[in-house]
């Protein structure tokens, strides 16, 4: 009897020590693990956008026109849209690292097929399933990063995990396009597969594993959608990203008005550098001033849209405006996903899968609406439509003061 009591006490003390050690570890952001998530995001973005800079070469290699080659981007986005929610729900109970590795292995397989395929239709199928992998990855990354740290550091951890996106947009895509032109588009996709293989090893060594959700923890899709604050955040996601993608998709014709047609790469580099600065600033502010940072970002982007509309013929004004635009955009993913996960609670993973769908819908909508505006009224119409969308986004965020973008320190809620 005494020995049984001793064993129980020993197990209790050991459990307390393990719990304390785990808490201490979570008080220090695991940089290696978070950067592995950032690398996953980097691969998602570069895999999605790489064909855009290599359309003539890809079309020639597959025996199709550049416009047909461009559908490689379309089917990738379609895969993400269709798969994000059902796959996230289907894998809720799975261990988190298993799901993460599944998405990364998907990139390895389907980028390799793309690199080796001589069939246009097989390439499209591979691109669709690469998009499926991306949809699941984006649904997973934010929640995974938040679980690695204590609540006081969740926003900062997410900022680190999201740093792959601006790096991919500012450096990864131009570098991939350059390498593709130098060594061939197949080699560019082959290099992506090589990076993915290294990432698998990185994840196995550095990224901690966590259990999935039990049946009692899981929330239905409808229940998550109607959780207070979730719809408000998704509304801001759509309007903010729609405004962003109208301008980002058609940035080349827009800056041409200021004589910068041959300097689009420098304009995008300016945007990318500013976005990196923006994600650093957001990492410092998100845990204490989430609402204020969202409102300031939206108001600044709205003001910049007016500034660019008034001075669209000035090269200096373009660079200044693009820098501020990049600064406001850099932390957007961190801010919005933090607000969404906070609002959804136990339904965070499902809510974040909704975010993938809404975000990609805004990307597609930006391309479509921007094309209509360009054809009907020219680039001068962009900034005023942006302003209207951003004012609407600002109104939604302002009204979501109780849930979604709540007042005060998010850690005190």
C-alpha positions, 0 to 999 in steps of 0.5 A, spaced: 500 500 500 505 504 501 509 502 495 503 504 491 502 511 494 509 512 493 509 510 486 503 515 485 506 521 488 512 519 484 508 519 478 504 526 480 511 529 481 514 527 475 508 529 471 508 536 474 516 537 472 514 535 465 508 540 465 513 545 468 518 543 463 514 544 457 511 550 459 518 553 460 519 551 452 513 554 450 515 561 453 521 561 448 519 561 441 522 555 437 525 558 432 527 552 428 520 549 428 517 556 426 522 557 420 520 550 418 513 552 417 515 559 414 519 554 409 512 551 408 509 557 406 515 559 402 514 553 398 506 554 397 507 561 394 513 559 389 510 553 387 503 557 385 506 563 382 513 560 379 509 558 372 507 566 371 514 568 370 515 562 365 509 561 361 513 562 354 518 556 356 512 552 359 508 553 353 513 551 348 515 545 352 508 542 353 506 544 346 501 549 348 500 556 347 502 561 353 495 562 355 494 555 356 500 554 360 497 560 364 492 555 366 497 551 371 496 557 376 488 557 375 488 549 377 493 550 383 488 555 386 482 551 384 485 545 388 486 549 394 479 552 394 476 545 393 480 541 398 482 546 404 475 545 408 474 538 407 481 536 408 482 540 414 475 537 417 477 530 415 484 530 418 482 534 425 483 527 429 490 526 426 497 528 429 499 535 427 506 533 424 503 527 420 498 532 416 504 537 415 508 532 412 503 529 408 502 536 405 510 537 404 510 530 401 505 532 396 509 538 394 515 533 393 511 528 388 507 533 384 512 538 383 517 532 381 511 530 376 511 537 373 518 537 372 518 530 368 511 531 365 511 532 357 503 531 357 500 538 358 494 534 361 498 530 366 501 537 368 495 540 370 493 534 374 499 535 378 498 542 379 491 541 381 493 536 387 499 541 388 494 546 390 490 541 394 497 540 398 497 548 399 490 548 401 491 543 407 498 546 408 495 553 409 489 551 414 494 548 418 500 552 419 497 558 423 494 553 428 500 549 429 505 555 430 500 558 435 500 551 439 508 551 440 508 557 444 504 560 450 498 565 449 502 571 450 507 569 444 502 566 439 501 572 435 509 573 434 510 566 433 505 566 427 509 572 424 515 568 424 511 562 421 508 567 416 515 570 414 516 565 408 510 569 404 513 576 403 520 573 402 517 568 396 513 574 393 519 579 393 525 574 392 523 567 391 519 568 385 523 573 381 529 568 383 525 562 381 523 565 374 531 567 373 533 560 374 528 557 370 530 562 364 537 560 365 537 552 366 530 551 363 523 551 367 523 543 368 529 545 372 526 550 376 521 545 379 526 540 380 529 545 385 523 546 388 522 538 389 530 538 392 528 544 397 522 540 399 526 534 400 530 538 405 524 541 408 521 534 410 528 532 414 528 539 417 520 538 420 522 531 422 528 534 426 525 540 429 518 541 429 514 538 435 508 533 434 501 534 437 495 530 437 489 532 433 482 534 436 478 529 440 471 528 438 468 532 443 473 538 441 471 538 434 466 543 432 461 542 425 463 547 420 456 551 421 457 552 428 464 555 427 462 559 421 456 562 426 461 563 432 461 570 434 467 574 430 468 569 425 464 572 419 466 579 421 474 577 420 472 573 414 469 579 411 475 583 412 479 578 409 475 578 403 475 586 402 482 587 404 485 582 399 480 583 394 483 591 394 490 588 394 489 583 389 486 588 384 493 592 384 498 587 385 495 583 379 495 589 375 501 593 378 505 593 371 500 597 367 499 601 373 506 603 374 507 604 367 503 610 367 509 613 371 514 611 366 516 605 370 514 599 365 521 597 365 522 597 372 516 593 375 521 588 378 524 594 382 517 596 384 515 589 386 522 589 390 520 595 394 513 592 396 517 586 398 522 589 402 516 593 405 512 587 407 518 584 410 518 590 415 511 590 416 511 583 418 516 584 423 512 590 426 506 586 426 510 581 430 511 586 435 504 589 436 499 583 434 499 580 441 498 587 445 494 591 440 491 587 434 485 591 433 489 598 433 494 595 428 488 592 423 485 599 423 491 602 422 493 598 416 486 599 413 486 606 414 493 607 411 492 603 405 486 607 404 490 613 404 495 610 400 490 608 395 487 616 394 495 618 394 496 613 388 490 616 385 492 623 385 499 622 383 499 616 379 504 620 374 509 621 379 515 615 379 517 618 386 510 617 389 509 610 386 515 608 390 513 611 396 506 609 395 508 602 394 512 602 400 507 604 405 502 599 401 507 593 402 508 595 410 501 595 411 500 588 407 506 585 410 503 583 417 496 582 414 496 574 414 498 574 421 493 579 424 487 576 420 489 569 422 490 571 429 483 574 430 480 568 426 483 563 431 482 567 437 474 568 435 473 561 433 477 557 439 476 550 438 474 551 431 480 554 429 483 549 424 476 549 421 476 557 421 483 557 418 480 553 412 475 558 411 480 563 411 484 559 405 477 559 401 476 566 402 483 569 401 483 565 394 477 567 392 479 574 393 485 573 389 481 570 383 476 576 384 482 581 384 484 578 377 477 578 374 475 585 377 481 588 376 481 586 368 474 589 368 476 595 370 482 595 366 478 594 360 473 599 361 476 605 365 483 604 365 488 603 371 486 610 373 479 607 376 483 602 380 485 606 386 478 609 387 475 602 387 481 600 392 479 606 397 471 604 397 473 596 398 478 598 404 473 603 407 468 597 407 473 593 410 474 598 415 467 599 417 467 591 418 473 591 423 470 597 427 463 594 428 467 588 430 469 591 437 466 585 441 468 579 437 473 578 431 477 585 432 475 586 440 478 592 444 484 592 448 489 587 449 487 580 446 491 576 452 486 579 457 480 577 453 
